[in-house]
Amino acid sequence: MTRLTEFEPGVEIKIKKINAGRRAVMNLMNMGILTGNTIKILRTSKLRGPVLINNNDTEIALGHGLARKIYGEII
């Protein structure tokens, strides 16, 4: 498994694990980001910037710290 921040833009991944606290997991669930979902990485930043993803035709920007707690695999 690889952290969300380590993927290259343009790849589709399946979320395998979310290693965050209960409040962070609830916030992700409210945005529709769940274990087992397929998302597309639109933009990443090597300098601790936000990670932009596409989840069900919705663009979502995740902070670098939160994105590091989400693990996935390329489909």
mmCIF file of the N, C-alpha and C atoms, coordinates in Angstrom:
data_MODEL
# 
_entry.id   MODEL 
# 
loop_
_atom_site.group_PDB 
_atom_site.id 
_atom_site.type_symbol 
_atom_site.label_atom_id 
_atom_site.label_alt_id 
_atom_site.label_comp_id 
_atom_site.label_asym_id 
_atom_site.label_entity_id 
_atom_site.label_seq_id 
_atom_site.pdbx_PDB_ins_code 
_atom_site.Cartn_x 
_atom_site.Cartn_y 
_atom_site.Cartn_z 
_atom_site.occupancy 
_atom_site.B_iso_or_equiv 
_atom_site.pdbx_formal_charge 
_atom_site.auth_seq_id 
_atom_site.auth_comp_id 
_atom_site.auth_asym_id 
_atom_site.auth_atom_id 
_atom_site.pdbx_PDB_model_num 
ATOM 1   N N  . MET A 1 1  ? 0.842   -1.188 0.000   1.00 0.00 ? 1  MET A N  1 
ATOM 2   C CA . MET A 1 1  ? 0.000   0.000  0.000   1.00 0.00 ? 1  MET A CA 1 
ATOM 3   C C  . MET A 1 1  ? 0.882   1.245  0.000   1.00 0.00 ? 1  MET A C  1 
ATOM 4   N N  . THR A 1 2  ? 0.383   2.266  -0.661  1.00 0.00 ? 2  THR A N  1 
ATOM 5   C CA . THR A 1 2  ? 1.121   3.511  -0.818  1.00 0.00 ? 2  THR A CA 1 
ATOM 6   C C  . THR A 1 2  ? 0.266   4.670  -0.331  1.00 0.00 ? 2  THR A C  1 
ATOM 7   N N  . ARG A 1 3  ? 0.918   5.677  0.250   1.00 0.00 ? 3  ARG A N  1 
ATOM 8   C CA . ARG A 1 3  ? 0.192   6.866  0.708   1.00 0.00 ? 3  ARG A CA 1 
ATOM 9   C C  . ARG A 1 3  ? -0.321  7.674  -0.477  1.00 0.00 ? 3  ARG A C  1 
ATOM 10  N N  . LEU A 1 4  ? -1.417  8.354  -0.283  1.00 0.00 ? 4  LEU A N  1 
ATOM 11  C CA . LEU A 1 4  ? -2.024  9.162  -1.337  1.00 0.00 ? 4  LEU A CA 1 
ATOM 12  C C  . LEU A 1 4  ? -1.058  10.222 -1.870  1.00 0.00 ? 4  LEU A C  1 
ATOM 13  N N  . THR A 1 5  ? -0.212  10.746 -1.005  1.00 0.00 ? 5  THR A N  1 
ATOM 14  C CA . THR A 1 5  ? 0.717   11.806 -1.401  1.00 0.00 ? 5  THR A CA 1 
ATOM 15  C C  . THR A 1 5  ? 1.831   11.310 -2.311  1.00 0.00 ? 5  THR A C  1 
ATOM 16  N N  . GLU A 1 6  ? 1.999   10.009 -2.434  1.00 0.00 ? 6  GLU A N  1 
ATOM 17  C CA . GLU A 1 6  ? 3.107   9.448  -3.209  1.00 0.00 ? 6  GLU A CA 1 
ATOM 18  C C  . GLU A 1 6  ? 2.716   9.023  -4.622  1.00 0.00 ? 6  GLU A C  1 
ATOM 19  N N  . PHE A 1 7  ? 1.447   9.120  -4.968  1.00 0.00 ? 7  PHE A N  1 
ATOM 20  C CA . PHE A 1 7  ? 1.001   8.750  -6.305  1.00 0.00 ? 7  PHE A CA 1 
ATOM 21  C C  . PHE A 1 7  ? 1.231   9.895  -7.284  1.00 0.00 ? 7  PHE A C  1 
ATOM 22  N N  . GLU A 1 8  ? 1.399   9.549  -8.548  1.00 0.00 ? 8  GLU A N  1 
ATOM 23  C CA . GLU A 1 8  ? 1.538   10.534 -9.607  1.00 0.00 ? 8  GLU A CA 1 
ATOM 24  C C  . GLU A 1 8  ? 0.144   10.967 -10.075 1.00 0.00 ? 8  GLU A C  1 
ATOM 25  N N  . PRO A 1 9  ? 0.011   12.210 -10.531 1.00 0.00 ? 9  PRO A N  1 
ATOM 26  C CA . PRO A 1 9  ? -1.283  12.655 -11.059 1.00 0.00 ? 9  PRO A CA 1 
ATOM 27  C C  . PRO A 1 9  ? -1.726  11.810 -12.256 1.00 0.00 ? 9  PRO A C  1 
ATOM 28  N N  . GLY A 1 10 ? -3.030  11.588 -12.341 1.00 0.00 ? 10 GLY A N  1 
ATOM 29  C CA . GLY A 1 10 ? -3.603  10.864 -13.463 1.00 0.00 ? 10 GLY A CA 1 
ATOM 30  C C  . GLY A 1 10 ? -3.902  9.396  -13.196 1.00 0.00 ? 10 GLY A C  1 
ATOM 31  N N  . VAL A 1 11 ? -3.419  8.860  -12.069 1.00 0.00 ? 11 VAL A N  1 
ATOM 32  C CA . VAL A 1 11 ? -3.660  7.437  -11.797 1.00 0.00 ? 11 VAL A CA 1 
ATOM 33  C C  . VAL A 1 11 ? -4.956  7.259  -11.018 1.00 0.00 ? 11 VAL A C  1 
ATOM 34  N N  . GLU A 1 12 ? -5.605  6.117  -11.251 1.00 0.00 ? 12 GLU A N  1 
ATOM 35  C CA . GLU A 1 12 ? -6.791  5.759  -10.475 1.00 0.00 ? 12 GLU A CA 1 
ATOM 36  C C  . GLU A 1 12 ? -6.357  4.761  -9.423  1.00 0.00 ? 12 GLU A C  1 
ATOM 37  N N  . ILE A 1 13 ? -6.824  4.984  -8.205  1.00 0.00 ? 13 ILE A N  1 
ATOM 38  C CA . ILE A 1 13 ? -6.449  4.092  -7.111  1.00 0.00 ? 13 ILE A CA 1 
ATOM 39  C C  . ILE A 1 13 ? -7.691  3.633  -6.366  1.00 0.00 ? 13 ILE A C  1 
ATOM 40  N N  . LYS A 1 14 ? -7.532  2.532  -5.674  1.00 0.00 ? 14 LYS A N  1 
ATOM 41  C CA . LYS A 1 14 ? -8.575  2.026  -4.788  1.00 0.00 ? 14 LYS A CA 1 
ATOM 42  C C  . LYS A 1 14 ? -8.085  2.251  -3.360  1.00 0.00 ? 14 LYS A C  1 
ATOM 43  N N  . ILE A 1 15 ? -8.905  2.898  -2.551  1.00 0.00 ? 15 ILE A N  1 
ATOM 44  C CA . ILE A 1 15 ? -8.535  3.167  -1.161  1.00 0.00 ? 15 ILE A CA 1 
ATOM 45  C C  . ILE A 1 15 ? -8.572  1.859  -0.379  1.00 0.00 ? 15 ILE A C  1 
ATOM 46  N N  . LYS A 1 16 ? -7.439  1.531  0.246   1.00 0.00 ? 16 LYS A N  1 
ATOM 47  C CA . LYS A 1 16 ? -7.325  0.287  0.992   1.00 0.00 ? 16 LYS A CA 1 
ATOM 48  C C  . LYS A 1 16 ? -7.400  0.495  2.497   1.00 0.00 ? 16 LYS A C  1 
ATOM 49  N N  . LYS A 1 17 ? -6.929  1.651  2.976   1.00 0.00 ? 17 LYS A N  1 
ATOM 50  C CA . LYS A 1 17 ? -6.864  1.864  4.424   1.00 0.00 ? 17 LYS A CA 1 
ATOM 51  C C  . LYS A 1 17 ? -6.852  3.355  4.720   1.00 0.00 ? 17 LYS A C  1 
ATOM 52  N N  . ILE A 1 18 ? -7.534  3.745  5.790   1.00 0.00 ? 18 ILE A N  1 
ATOM 53  C CA . ILE A 1 18 ? -7.483  5.115  6.289   1.00 0.00 ? 18 ILE A CA 1 
ATOM 54  C C  . ILE A 1 18 ? -6.988  5.033  7.728   1.00 0.00 ? 18 ILE A C  1 
ATOM 55  N N  . ASN A 1 19 ? -5.789  5.529  7.954   1.00 0.00 ? 19 ASN A N  1 
ATOM 56  C CA . ASN A 1 19 ? -5.142  5.443  9.262   1.00 0.00 ? 19 ASN A CA 1 
ATOM 57  C C  . ASN A 1 19 ? -5.200  6.810  9.938   1.00 0.00 ? 19 ASN A C  1 
ATOM 58  N N  . ALA A 1 20 ? -6.389  7.201  10.379  1.00 0.00 ? 20 ALA A N  1 
ATOM 59  C CA . ALA A 1 20 ? -6.589  8.518  10.984  1.00 0.00 ? 20 ALA A CA 1 
ATOM 60  C C  . ALA A 1 20 ? -7.497  8.380  12.200  1.00 0.00 ? 20 ALA A C  1 
ATOM 61  N N  . GLY A 1 21 ? -7.624  9.461  12.923  1.00 0.00 ? 21 GLY A N  1 
ATOM 62  C CA . GLY A 1 21 ? -8.500  9.485  14.084  1.00 0.00 ? 21 GLY A CA 1 
ATOM 63  C C  . GLY A 1 21 ? -9.966  9.445  13.693  1.00 0.00 ? 21 GLY A C  1 
ATOM 64  N N  . ARG A 1 22 ? -10.803 9.254  14.696  1.00 0.00 ? 22 ARG A N  1 
ATOM 65  C CA . ARG A 1 22 ? -12.237 9.102  14.448  1.00 0.00 ? 22 ARG A CA 1 
ATOM 66  C C  . ARG A 1 22 ? -12.841 10.346 13.798  1.00 0.00 ? 22 ARG A C  1 
ATOM 67  N N  . ARG A 1 23 ? -12.456 11.515 14.253  1.00 0.00 ? 23 ARG A N  1 
ATOM 68  C CA . ARG A 1 23 ? -13.010 12.753 13.681  1.00 0.00 ? 23 ARG A CA 1 
ATOM 69  C C  . ARG A 1 23 ? -12.591 12.925 12.219  1.00 0.00 ? 23 ARG A C  1 
ATOM 70  N N  . ALA A 1 24 ? -11.328 12.633 11.910  1.00 0.00 ? 24 ALA A N  1 
ATOM 71  C CA . ALA A 1 24 ? -10.850 12.743 10.529  1.00 0.00 ? 24 ALA A CA 1 
ATOM 72  C C  . ALA A 1 24 ? -11.563 11.738 9.628   1.00 0.00 ? 24 ALA A C  1 
ATOM 73  N N  . VAL A 1 25 ? -11.759 10.523 10.128  1.00 0.00 ? 25 VAL A N  1 
ATOM 74  C CA . VAL A 1 25 ? -12.465 9.502  9.351   1.00 0.00 ? 25 VAL A CA 1 
ATOM 75  C C  . VAL A 1 25 ? -13.907 9.936  9.101   1.00 0.00 ? 25 VAL A C  1 
ATOM 76  N N  . MET A 1 26 ? -14.549 10.519 10.095  1.00 0.00 ? 26 MET A N  1 
ATOM 77  C CA . MET A 1 26 ? -15.924 11.011 9.911   1.00 0.00 ? 26 MET A CA 1 
ATOM 78  C C  . MET A 1 26 ? -15.981 12.125 8.869   1.00 0.00 ? 26 MET A C  1 
ATOM 79  N N  . ASN A 1 27 ? -15.010 13.037 8.903   1.00 0.00 ? 27 ASN A N  1 
ATOM 80  C CA . ASN A 1 27 ? -14.962 14.105 7.896   1.00 0.00 ? 27 ASN A CA 1 
ATOM 81  C C  . ASN A 1 27 ? -14.797 13.524 6.493   1.00 0.00 ? 27 ASN A C  1 
ATOM 82  N N  . LEU A 1 28 ? -13.920 12.528 6.355   1.00 0.00 ? 28 LEU A N  1 
ATOM 83  C CA . LEU A 1 28 ? -13.731 11.883 5.052   1.00 0.00 ? 28 LEU A CA 1 
ATOM 84  C C  . LEU A 1 28 ? -15.006 11.176 4.607   1.00 0.00 ? 28 LEU A C  1 
ATOM 85  N N  . MET A 1 29 ? -15.677 10.520 5.537   1.00 0.00 ? 29 MET A N  1 
ATOM 86  C CA . MET A 1 29 ? -16.934 9.843  5.199   1.00 0.00 ? 29 MET A CA 1 
ATOM 87  C C  . MET A 1 29 ? -17.981 10.845 4.720   1.00 0.00 ? 29 MET A C  1 
ATOM 88  N N  . ASN A 1 30 ? -18.026 12.010 5.349   1.00 0.00 ? 30 ASN A N  1 
ATOM 89  C CA . ASN A 1 30 ? -18.976 13.044 4.930   1.00 0.00 ? 30 ASN A CA 1 
ATOM 90  C C  . ASN A 1 30 ? -18.681 13.559 3.528   1.00 0.00 ? 30 ASN A C  1 
ATOM 91  N N  . MET A 1 31 ? -17.422 13.459 3.103   1.00 0.00 ? 31 MET A N  1 
ATOM 92  C CA . MET A 1 31 ? -17.035 13.861 1.746   1.00 0.00 ? 31 MET A CA 1 
ATOM 93  C C  . MET A 1 31 ? -17.187 12.711 0.765   1.00 0.00 ? 31 MET A C  1 
ATOM 94  N N  . GLY A 1 32 ? -17.564 11.532 1.263   1.00 0.00 ? 32 GLY A N  1 
ATOM 95  C CA . GLY A 1 32 ? -17.750 10.372 0.396   1.00 0.00 ? 32 GLY A CA 1 
ATOM 96  C C  . GLY A 1 32 ? -16.479 9.588  0.148   1.00 0.00 ? 32 GLY A C  1 
ATOM 97  N N  . ILE A 1 33 ? -15.459 9.791  0.967   1.00 0.00 ? 33 ILE A N  1 
ATOM 98  C CA . ILE A 1 33 ? -14.192 9.077  0.807   1.00 0.00 ? 33 ILE A CA 1 
ATOM 99  C C  . ILE A 1 33 ? -14.174 7.939  1.813   1.00 0.00 ? 33 ILE A C  1 
ATOM 100 N N  . LEU A 1 34 ? -14.333 6.720  1.299   1.00 0.00 ? 34 LEU A N  1 
ATOM 101 C CA . LEU A 1 34 ? -14.438 5.533  2.139   1.00 0.00 ? 34 LEU A CA 1 
ATOM 102 C C  . LEU A 1 34 ? -13.456 4.470  1.674   1.00 0.00 ? 34 LEU A C  1 
ATOM 103 N N  . THR A 1 35 ? -13.110 3.561  2.567   1.00 0.00 ? 35 THR A N  1 
ATOM 104 C CA . THR A 1 35 ? -12.295 2.419  2.189   1.00 0.00 ? 35 THR A CA 1 
ATOM 105 C C  . THR A 1 35 ? -13.043 1.614  1.134   1.00 0.00 ? 35 THR A C  1 
ATOM 106 N N  . GLY A 1 36 ? -12.348 1.264  0.061   1.00 0.00 ? 36 GLY A N  1 
ATOM 107 C CA . GLY A 1 36 ? -12.964 0.518  -1.030  1.00 0.00 ? 36 GLY A CA 1 
ATOM 108 C C  . GLY A 1 36 ? -13.350 1.382  -2.215  1.00 0.00 ? 36 GLY A C  1 
ATOM 109 N N  . ASN A 1 37 ? -13.415 2.703  -2.033  1.00 0.00 ? 37 ASN A N  1 
ATOM 110 C CA . ASN A 1 37 ? -13.757 3.608  -3.128  1.00 0.00 ? 37 ASN A CA 1 
ATOM 111 C C  . ASN A 1 37 ? -12.622 3.688  -4.139  1.00 0.00 ? 37 ASN A C  1 
ATOM 112 N N  . THR A 1 38 ? -12.985 4.003  -5.371  1.00 0.00 ? 38 THR A N  1 
ATOM 113 C CA . THR A 1 38 ? -12.014 4.268  -6.425  1.00 0.00 ? 38 THR A CA 1 
ATOM 114 C C  . THR A 1 38 ? -11.971 5.767  -6.654  1.00 0.00 ? 38 THR A C  1 
ATOM 115 N N  . ILE A 1 39 ? -10.773 6.334  -6.599  1.00 0.00 ? 39 ILE A N  1 
ATOM 116 C CA . ILE A 1 39 ? -10.601 7.769  -6.822  1.00 0.00 ? 39 ILE A CA 1 
ATOM 117 C C  . ILE A 1 39 ? -9.498  7.989  -7.849  1.00 0.00 ? 39 ILE A C  1 
ATOM 118 N N  . LYS A 1 40 ? -9.467  9.186  -8.409  1.00 0.00 ? 40 LYS A N  1 
ATOM 119 C CA . LYS A 1 40 ? -8.417  9.557  -9.365  1.00 0.00 ? 40 LYS A CA 1 
ATOM 120 C C  . LYS A 1 40 ? -7.615  10.711 -8.781  1.00 0.00 ? 40 LYS A C  1 
ATOM 121 N N  . ILE A 1 41 ? -6.304  10.606 -8.841  1.00 0.00 ? 41 ILE A N  1 
ATOM 122 C CA . ILE A 1 41 ? -5.420  11.667 -8.365  1.00 0.00 ? 41 ILE A CA 1 
ATOM 123 C C  . ILE A 1 41 ? -5.314  12.705 -9.476  1.00 0.00 ? 41 ILE A C  1 
ATOM 124 N N  . LEU A 1 42 ? -5.692  13.942 -9.192  1.00 0.00 ? 42 LEU A N  1 
ATOM 125 C CA . LEU A 1 42 ? -5.627  15.008 -10.185 1.00 0.00 ? 42 LEU A CA 1 
ATOM 126 C C  . LEU A 1 42 ? -4.350  15.830 -10.053 1.00 0.00 ? 42 LEU A C  1 
ATOM 127 N N  . ARG A 1 43 ? -3.938  16.102 -8.804  1.00 0.00 ? 43 ARG A N  1 
ATOM 128 C CA . ARG A 1 43 ? -2.732  16.914 -8.609  1.00 0.00 ? 43 ARG A CA 1 
ATOM 129 C C  . ARG A 1 43 ? -2.148  16.623 -7.239  1.00 0.00 ? 43 ARG A C  1 
ATOM 130 N N  . THR A 1 44 ? -0.836  16.523 -7.190  1.00 0.00 ? 44 THR A N  1 
ATOM 131 C CA . THR A 1 44 ? -0.125  16.385 -5.919  1.00 0.00 ? 44 THR A CA 1 
ATOM 132 C C  . THR A 1 44 ? 0.968   17.437 -5.866  1.00 0.00 ? 44 THR A C  1 
ATOM 133 N N  . SER A 1 45 ? 1.473   17.672 -4.689  1.00 0.00 ? 45 SER A N  1 
ATOM 134 C CA . SER A 1 45 ? 2.552   18.634 -4.511  1.00 0.00 ? 45 SER A CA 1 
ATOM 135 C C  . SER A 1 45 ? 3.624   17.996 -3.645  1.00 0.00 ? 45 SER A C  1 
ATOM 136 N N  . LYS A 1 46 ? 4.859   18.057 -4.080  1.00 0.00 ? 46 LYS A N  1 
ATOM 137 C CA . LYS A 1 46 ? 5.966   17.486 -3.318  1.00 0.00 ? 46 LYS A CA 1 
ATOM 138 C C  . LYS A 1 46 ? 6.347   18.371 -2.139  1.00 0.00 ? 46 LYS A C  1 
ATOM 139 N N  . LEU A 1 47 ? 5.849   19.597 -2.117  1.00 0.00 ? 47 LEU A N  1 
ATOM 140 C CA . LEU A 1 47 ? 6.212   20.551 -1.058  1.00 0.00 ? 47 LEU A CA 1 
ATOM 141 C C  . LEU A 1 47 ? 5.111   20.696 -0.023  1.00 0.00 ? 47 LEU A C  1 
ATOM 142 N N  . ARG A 1 48 ? 4.480   19.588 0.353   1.00 0.00 ? 48 ARG A N  1 
ATOM 143 C CA . ARG A 1 48 ? 3.468   19.541 1.406   1.00 0.00 ? 48 ARG A CA 1 
ATOM 144 C C  . ARG A 1 48 ? 2.220   20.358 1.087   1.00 0.00 ? 48 ARG A C  1 
ATOM 145 N N  . GLY A 1 49 ? 1.922   20.497 -0.177  1.00 0.00 ? 49 GLY A N  1 
ATOM 146 C CA . GLY A 1 49 ? 0.701   21.192 -0.570  1.00 0.00 ? 49 GLY A CA 1 
ATOM 147 C C  . GLY A 1 49 ? -0.474  20.230 -0.606  1.00 0.00 ? 49 GLY A C  1 
ATOM 148 N N  . PRO A 1 50 ? -1.641  20.715 -0.967  1.00 0.00 ? 50 PRO A N  1 
ATOM 149 C CA . PRO A 1 50 ? -2.833  19.865 -0.998  1.00 0.00 ? 50 PRO A CA 1 
ATOM 150 C C  . PRO A 1 50 ? -2.783  18.830 -2.117  1.00 0.00 ? 50 PRO A C  1 
ATOM 151 N N  . VAL A 1 51 ? -3.555  17.784 -1.949  1.00 0.00 ? 51 VAL A N  1 
ATOM 152 C CA . VAL A 1 51 ? -3.717  16.742 -2.962  1.00 0.00 ? 51 VAL A CA 1 
ATOM 153 C C  . VAL A 1 51 ? -5.138  16.889 -3.508  1.00 0.00 ? 51 VAL A C  1 
ATOM 154 N N  . LEU A 1 52 ? -5.255  17.052 -4.817  1.00 0.00 ? 52 LEU A N  1 
ATOM 155 C CA . LEU A 1 52 ? -6.555  17.216 -5.459  1.00 0.00 ? 52 LEU A CA 1 
ATOM 156 C C  . LEU A 1 52 ? -6.970  15.870 -6.050  1.00 0.00 ? 52 LEU A C  1 
ATOM 157 N N  . ILE A 1 53 ? -8.155  15.389 -5.655  1.00 0.00 ? 53 ILE A N  1 
ATOM 158 C CA . ILE A 1 53 ? -8.652  14.100 -6.131  1.00 0.00 ? 53 ILE A CA 1 
ATOM 159 C C  . ILE A 1 53 ? -10.022 14.271 -6.773  1.00 0.00 ? 53 ILE A C  1 
ATOM 160 N N  . ASN A 1 54 ? -10.406 13.283 -7.561  1.00 0.00 ? 54 ASN A N  1 
ATOM 161 C CA . ASN A 1 54 ? -11.735 13.221 -8.141  1.00 0.00 ? 54 ASN A CA 1 
ATOM 162 C C  . ASN A 1 54 ? -12.418 12.005 -7.549  1.00 0.00 ? 54 ASN A C  1 
ATOM 163 N N  . ASN A 1 55 ? -13.530 12.232 -6.863  1.00 0.00 ? 55 ASN A N  1 
ATOM 164 C CA . ASN A 1 55 ? -14.300 11.158 -6.236  1.00 0.00 ? 55 ASN A CA 1 
ATOM 165 C C  . ASN A 1 55 ? -15.745 11.289 -6.693  1.00 0.00 ? 55 ASN A C  1 
ATOM 166 N N  . ASN A 1 56 ? -16.204 10.351 -7.507  1.00 0.00 ? 56 ASN A N  1 
ATOM 167 C CA . ASN A 1 56 ? -17.582 10.389 -8.031  1.00 0.00 ? 56 ASN A CA 1 
ATOM 168 C C  . ASN A 1 56 ? -17.899 11.704 -8.721  1.00 0.00 ? 56 ASN A C  1 
ATOM 169 N N  . ASP A 1 57 ? -17.041 12.121 -9.632  1.00 0.00 ? 57 ASP A N  1 
ATOM 170 C CA . ASP A 1 57 ? -17.205 13.356 -10.417 1.00 0.00 ? 57 ASP A CA 1 
ATOM 171 C C  . ASP A 1 57 ? -17.193 14.622 -9.568  1.00 0.00 ? 57 ASP A C  1 
ATOM 172 N N  . THR A 1 58 ? -16.600 14.562 -8.404  1.00 0.00 ? 58 THR A N  1 
ATOM 173 C CA . THR A 1 58 ? -16.454 15.726 -7.530  1.00 0.00 ? 58 THR A CA 1 
ATOM 174 C C  . THR A 1 58 ? -14.976 15.918 -7.218  1.00 0.00 ? 58 THR A C  1 
ATOM 175 N N  . GLU A 1 59 ? -14.478 17.133 -7.441  1.00 0.00 ? 59 GLU A N  1 
ATOM 176 C CA . GLU A 1 59 ? -13.086 17.421 -7.105  1.00 0.00 ? 59 GLU A CA 1 
ATOM 177 C C  . GLU A 1 59 ? -13.001 17.819 -5.639  1.00 0.00 ? 59 GLU A C  1 
ATOM 178 N N  . ILE A 1 60 ? -12.074 17.188 -4.929  1.00 0.00 ? 60 ILE A N  1 
ATOM 179 C CA . ILE A 1 60 ? -11.892 17.434 -3.502  1.00 0.00 ? 60 ILE A CA 1 
ATOM 180 C C  . ILE A 1 60 ? -10.415 17.694 -3.249  1.00 0.00 ? 60 ILE A C  1 
ATOM 181 N N  . ALA A 1 61 ? -10.119 18.756 -2.510  1.00 0.00 ? 61 ALA A N  1 
ATOM 182 C CA . ALA A 1 61 ? -8.742  19.058 -2.114  1.00 0.00 ? 61 ALA A CA 1 
ATOM 183 C C  . ALA A 1 61 ? -8.549  18.592 -0.676  1.00 0.00 ? 61 ALA A C  1 
ATOM 184 N N  . LEU A 1 62 ? -7.560  17.729 -0.485  1.00 0.00 ? 62 LEU A N  1 
ATOM 185 C CA . LEU A 1 62 ? -7.232  17.229 0.845   1.00 0.00 ? 62 LEU A CA 1 
ATOM 186 C C  . LEU A 1 62 ? -5.898  17.823 1.282   1.00 0.00 ? 62 LEU A C  1 
ATOM 187 N N  . GLY A 1 63 ? -5.820  18.235 2.524   1.00 0.00 ? 63 GLY A N  1 
ATOM 188 C CA . GLY A 1 63 ? -4.552  18.719 3.054   1.00 0.00 ? 63 GLY A CA 1 
ATOM 189 C C  . GLY A 1 63 ? -3.505  17.617 3.032   1.00 0.00 ? 63 GLY A C  1 
ATOM 190 N N  . HIS A 1 64 ? -2.250  18.005 2.947   1.00 0.00 ? 64 HIS A N  1 
ATOM 191 C CA . HIS A 1 64 ? -1.160  17.040 2.843   1.00 0.00 ? 64 HIS A CA 1 
ATOM 192 C C  . HIS A 1 64 ? -1.140  16.071 4.027   1.00 0.00 ? 64 HIS A C  1 
ATOM 193 N N  . GLY A 1 65 ? -1.333  16.570 5.234   1.00 0.00 ? 65 GLY A N  1 
ATOM 194 C CA . GLY A 1 65 ? -1.306  15.721 6.421   1.00 0.00 ? 65 GLY A CA 1 
ATOM 195 C C  . GLY A 1 65 ? -2.389  14.669 6.402   1.00 0.00 ? 65 GLY A C  1 
ATOM 196 N N  . LEU A 1 66 ? -3.594  15.041 6.003   1.00 0.00 ? 66 LEU A N  1 
ATOM 197 C CA . LEU A 1 66 ? -4.698  14.084 5.931   1.00 0.00 ? 66 LEU A CA 1 
ATOM 198 C C  . LEU A 1 66 ? -4.476  13.097 4.782   1.00 0.00 ? 66 LEU A C  1 
ATOM 199 N N  . ALA A 1 67 ? -3.991  13.583 3.652   1.00 0.00 ? 67 ALA A N  1 
ATOM 200 C CA . ALA A 1 67 ? -3.753  12.709 2.496   1.00 0.00 ? 67 ALA A CA 1 
ATOM 201 C C  . ALA A 1 67 ? -2.695  11.653 2.810   1.00 0.00 ? 67 ALA A C  1 
ATOM 202 N N  . ARG A 1 68 ? -1.738  11.967 3.685   1.00 0.00 ? 68 ARG A N  1 
ATOM 203 C CA . ARG A 1 68 ? -0.704  10.984 4.068   1.00 0.00 ? 68 ARG A CA 1 
ATOM 204 C C  . ARG A 1 68 ? -1.274  9.840  4.886   1.00 0.00 ? 68 ARG A C  1 
ATOM 205 N N  . LYS A 1 69 ? -2.456  10.014 5.439   1.00 0.00 ? 69 LYS A N  1 
ATOM 206 C CA . LYS A 1 69 ? -3.075  8.977  6.269   1.00 0.00 ? 69 LYS A CA 1 
ATOM 207 C C  . LYS A 1 69 ? -3.980  8.042  5.479   1.00 0.00 ? 69 LYS A C  1 
ATOM 208 N N  . ILE A 1 70 ? -4.082  8.289  4.175   1.00 0.00 ? 70 ILE A N  1 
ATOM 209 C CA . ILE A 1 70 ? -4.919  7.463  3.299   1.00 0.00 ? 70 ILE A CA 1 
ATOM 210 C C  . ILE A 1 70 ? -3.991  6.613  2.426   1.00 0.00 ? 70 ILE A C  1 
ATOM 211 N N  . TYR A 1 71 ? -4.239  5.311  2.425   1.00 0.00 ? 71 TYR A N  1 
ATOM 212 C CA . TYR A 1 71 ? -3.401  4.368  1.672   1.00 0.00 ? 71 TYR A CA 1 
ATOM 213 C C  . TYR A 1 71 ? -4.223  3.724  0.577   1.00 0.00 ? 71 TYR A C  1 
ATOM 214 N N  . GLY A 1 72 ? -3.588  3.464  -0.562  1.00 0.00 ? 72 GLY A N  1 
ATOM 215 C CA . GLY A 1 72 ? -4.292  2.842  -1.665  1.00 0.00 ? 72 GLY A CA 1 
ATOM 216 C C  . GLY A 1 72 ? -3.365  2.093  -2.578  1.00 0.00 ? 72 GLY A C  1 
ATOM 217 N N  . GLU A 1 73 ? -3.964  1.472  -3.610  1.00 0.00 ? 73 GLU A N  1 
ATOM 218 C CA . GLU A 1 73 ? -3.232  0.736  -4.621  1.00 0.00 ? 73 GLU A CA 1 
ATOM 219 C C  . GLU A 1 73 ? -3.747  1.136  -5.992  1.00 0.00 ? 73 GLU A C  1 
ATOM 220 N N  . ILE A 1 74 ? -2.843  1.168  -6.969  1.00 0.00 ? 74 ILE A N  1 
ATOM 221 C CA . ILE A 1 74 ? -3.220  1.504  -8.341  1.00 0.00 ? 74 ILE A CA 1 
ATOM 222 C C  . ILE A 1 74 ? -4.076  0.386  -8.918  1.00 0.00 ? 74 ILE A C  1 
ATOM 223 N N  . ILE A 1 75 ? -5.122  0.778  -9.618  1.00 0.00 ? 75 ILE A N  1 
ATOM 224 C CA . ILE A 1 75 ? -6.020  -0.202 -10.255 1.00 0.00 ? 75 ILE A CA 1 
ATOM 225 C C  . ILE A 1 75 ? -5.433  -0.583 -11.603 1.00 0.00 ? 75 ILE A C  1 
# 
